[in-house]
Amino acid sequence: MTEDAVPQQTPHMEYGGQLYSREHAAAELVKLDSDAEFVKAALGGDVSKQQLRAAFWQMSRGYQPGAVPAMPHDQQGIHEQVAAREEQIVEARLDTFAKHTRQTPEMRAQFKRRLATQEQHDYATNERARLLKDGSFRQRVLNNDADAVDHWVRIVQTAAAPVAPADFDWEANK
């Protein structure tokens, strides 16, 4: 530390008109927890005792009791962060599928869109039921036959996808 540097101090928190450091609050918390009458009253439902203990617990961890959590001023920014995170999750899921199947760009787009036409959905549902009864196909999937695995993944994903409304614009949502 240089000679002109200001030493860092732990910020004090205020409770009941008195300032507390984290250490002082932790010591007070230990006192409260060792007081049998206080513990009995708090566990018995005395709200003021419960609130007092909660306040010291918060201060011992560096939180100001009763403080309003800081929220970003830009709500649009929050929505953008959530959308970006959801996009990352979808891409990670699709990348996982790509490790196990041969994925064409059209197949990836369909998996990402998570929608199917009524005809695709009906075909996939019937095909899935048929393939579950087909012992030779099951064995091919278990033996990691790439064509069988690809077909199974396509069928299962299409059958699980919700049916798009009749007026859905497929070109605009590729």
C-alpha positions in Angstrom: 0.0 0.0 0.0 1.3 3.4 -0.9 1.6 6.1 1.8 -1.1 8.3 0.4 -3.6 5.4 -0.1 -6.7 5.6 2.0 -7.2 2.4 4.1 -10.4 0.5 3.1 -13.0 0.3 5.9 -15.9 -2.0 6.1 -19.1 0.0 5.6 -21.3 0.2 8.7 -24.9 -0.7 8.6 -27.6 1.1 10.6 -30.3 -0.7 12.6 -32.4 0.9 15.3 -30.4 4.1 15.2 -27.1 2.4 15.9 -24.2 1.6 13.5 -23.0 -2.0 13.2 -20.0 -3.5 11.4 -20.3 -7.0 10.1 -18.2 -8.3 13.0 -20.3 -6.5 15.6 -23.5 -7.8 14.0 -22.1 -11.3 14.0 -21.2 -11.0 17.7 -24.7 -9.7 18.5 -26.2 -12.6 16.5 -24.2 -15.1 18.6 -25.4 -13.4 21.8 -29.0 -13.6 20.6 -28.7 -17.3 19.6 -27.1 -18.2 23.0 -30.0 -16.5 24.9 -32.4 -19.3 25.6 -35.3 -17.0 26.4 -34.8 -15.0 23.2 -34.7 -18.2 21.1 -37.8 -19.6 22.9 -39.7 -16.4 22.2 -38.6 -16.3 18.5 -39.4 -19.9 17.9 -42.7 -19.4 19.8 -43.8 -16.8 17.2 -42.6 -13.5 18.6 -42.3 -11.6 15.3 -40.2 -8.7 16.8 -37.6 -11.3 18.0 -37.6 -13.0 14.6 -37.2 -9.6 12.8 -34.3 -8.6 15.2 -32.5 -11.9 14.6 -33.1 -11.6 10.8 -31.7 -8.0 10.9 -28.5 -9.1 12.7 -28.1 -12.1 10.3 -28.3 -9.8 7.3 -25.9 -7.3 8.8 -23.4 -10.1 9.7 -23.4 -10.9 5.9 -23.0 -7.3 4.8 -26.6 -6.5 3.9 -28.4 -3.5 5.2 -31.7 -4.7 6.7 -34.8 -3.3 5.0 -32.8 -1.9 2.1 -34.5 -1.9 -1.3 -32.6 -4.2 -3.7 -30.9 -2.2 -6.5 -32.7 -2.7 -9.8 -31.4 -1.6 -13.2 -33.1 1.4 -14.5 -33.3 -0.1 -18.0 -36.1 -2.7 -18.0 -35.5 -3.2 -21.7 -31.9 -4.2 -20.9 -33.2 -6.9 -18.6 -35.4 -8.3 -21.2 -32.6 -8.3 -23.7 -30.3 -10.1 -21.2 -33.0 -12.7 -20.6 -33.6 -13.2 -24.4 -29.9 -13.5 -25.0 -29.6 -16.1 -22.2 -32.5 -18.1 -23.6 -30.9 -18.0 -27.0 -27.7 -19.3 -25.6 -29.6 -22.2 -23.9 -31.3 -23.1 -27.2 -28.0 -23.0 -29.1 -26.4 -25.2 -26.5 -29.2 -27.7 -26.8 -29.0 -27.7 -30.6 -25.2 -28.1 -30.3 -25.7 -31.1 -28.1 -28.1 -32.6 -30.7 -25.5 -31.9 -33.4 -22.9 -34.0 -31.5 -25.1 -37.0 -31.6 -26.8 -36.6 -35.0 -26.0 -35.4 -38.5 -27.9 -32.1 -38.5 -28.7 -30.3 -41.7 -29.4 -26.5 -41.5 -33.1 -27.2 -42.2 -33.3 -29.7 -39.4 -31.5 -27.3 -37.0 -34.0 -24.5 -38.0 -36.9 -26.8 -37.3 -35.5 -27.9 -33.9 -34.9 -24.2 -33.1 -38.4 -23.1 -34.2 -40.0 -26.0 -32.2 -43.1 -26.0 -34.4 -44.5 -28.5 -36.8 -47.4 -28.5 -39.2 -50.4 -30.6 -38.4 -49.3 -33.1 -41.1 -45.7 -33.3 -39.8 -47.0 -33.8 -36.3 -49.4 -36.5 -37.2 -46.8 -38.3 -39.4 -44.2 -38.1 -36.6 -46.6 -39.4 -33.9 -47.7 -42.4 -36.0 -44.1 -43.1 -37.1 -42.9 -43.0 -33.5 -45.6 -45.4 -32.4 -44.6 -47.7 -35.3 -40.9 -47.5 -34.6 -41.4 -48.3 -30.9 -42.9 -51.7 -32.0 -40.1 -52.4 -34.6 -37.5 -54.5 -32.8 -35.0 -54.3 -35.7 -35.1 -50.5 -35.7 -34.7 -50.4 -32.0 -31.6 -52.6 -32.3 -30.2 -50.3 -35.0 -30.6 -47.3 -32.8 -29.0 -49.1 -29.8 -26.1 -50.1 -32.1 -25.6 -46.4 -33.0 -26.6 -46.7 -36.7 -26.3 -43.1 -37.8 -29.3 -43.2 -40.2 -31.5 -44.8 -37.5 -30.4 -42.4 -34.8 -31.0 -39.4 -37.1 -34.4 -40.7 -38.1 -35.4 -41.3 -34.5 -34.3 -37.9 -33.3 -36.2 -36.2 -36.1 -39.3 -38.1 -35.4 -39.3 -37.6 -31.7 -38.5 -33.9 -31.9 -41.2 -33.4 -34.5 -43.8 -35.4 -32.5 -42.9 -33.3 -29.4 -43.2 -30.0 -31.1 -46.4 -28.0 -30.8 -48.5 -27.7 -33.9 -48.2 -24.3 -35.6 -51.4 -22.3 -36.2 -52.8 -22.6 -39.7 -51.9 -19.0 -40.5 -48.3 -19.3 -39.3 -45.8 -17.6 -41.7 -43.1 -20.2 -42.2 -41.0 -18.0 -44.5 -40.8 -15.1 -42.0 -39.8 -17.5 -39.1 -37.1 -19.6 -40.6 
